[in-house]
Amino acid sequence: LRHRVKNDTSPTLELAEKKFRKRRAALLQRKDVTDEPTDCLLVGCFGHDLHDTPLMLAEMLREFEVLESTMPFGSSFSLVRLASANEAERCRTALDEKINVVAQRKLSAHFLQPEHFPATTRAVLVPSGGAIDEVEGLSVVLDFVTESEEQALLAALETADWRPLAHRRVVHFGFEFNYHTRCCDGPRLAPMPSHFQTLIDRMTAGPYPLITVSDTPDQLTVNAYEPGAGIAAHIDTPSAFGPVLALVSLAAPIVMEFACPDSGRLVEVWLPARSLTLLAGPARYTWTHAIAHRKVDVVQGVRILRSPRVSLTFRRVTSE
């Protein structure tokens, strides 16, 4: 029996190694690959054409200082820019000709000439306040909270009962969000803390309220992100929450991606610190929103290193 198993698996391993050597030889012939250390890598045998995902790439690179990465559509390789040539050398040594646990296959890593790393081609929208015409139902309110309020909110959250999730920490108020059922199916928690209730009141007060009384948020999810961390494209459970989502960014700005599955459009929007982002209508129910896993955002040609960020997501529970 042992002899039969050995004969059955050996051809499979030999075929995999033959494919790897063929791909590696092709990569070594590329004119944008170099033997000289640079801060950019081309990681072969890992890419869109092999059904790998950006989240898998981020997981594979977690221990390295990655500034940005991309997976060209239809390709079997990925491109990575690191903090320095030394860090790229460390990453290359760890990946090259080794079976990666994320990819479950052997990788081929090479230095890439920096001038061949693709520049960001999508223009990031920088809101001046008000509606974002490119995404129906999306609007941004600048300086929704003051700097002193921001510091007070962050200080209050330091003692919160944080829970670790993949790539971020989270804490809930009002109702606990169940990540398995994708809704708030537990009992109501303690009353909303006053410093968060103040923000809710601000959204619904005044002659021109941002949110109607019937949609007043009663649930808050707080996410804490470290540089490089993001969140996959999603739509907050339509059956679990009301028609308006309110997102407050604290401590640092971020680029958020909005994608329309129907049209294939992708719109990137710069969300400054202390801003309020409102999602209603198509922005709430049709467009997905996401944060890319990277350590740098490029806004109007300027490279901006990410910093630790806290996001407050206010919602109205409809499925108690």
Beta strands, then each sheet from edge to edge (+ up, - down):
strand 1: 33-34
strand 2: 40-44
strand 3: 66-70
strand 4: 77-82
strand 5: 99-100
strand 6: 105-106
strand 7: 108-112
strand 8: 130-131
strand 9: 138-141
strand 10: 163-165
strand 11: 168-173
strand 12: 219-225
strand 13: 231-234
strand 14: 244-250
strand 15: 254-259
strand 16: 266-271
strand 17: 276-280
strand 18: 288-291
strand 19: 296-299
strand 20: 302-305
strand 21: 309-315
sheet 1: 1+ 7- 2+ 4- 3+
sheet 2: 5+ 6-
sheet 3: 8+ 9- 17+ 14- 21+ 12- 11+ 10-
sheet 4: 13+ 18- 15+ 16-
sheet 5: 19+ 20-
end
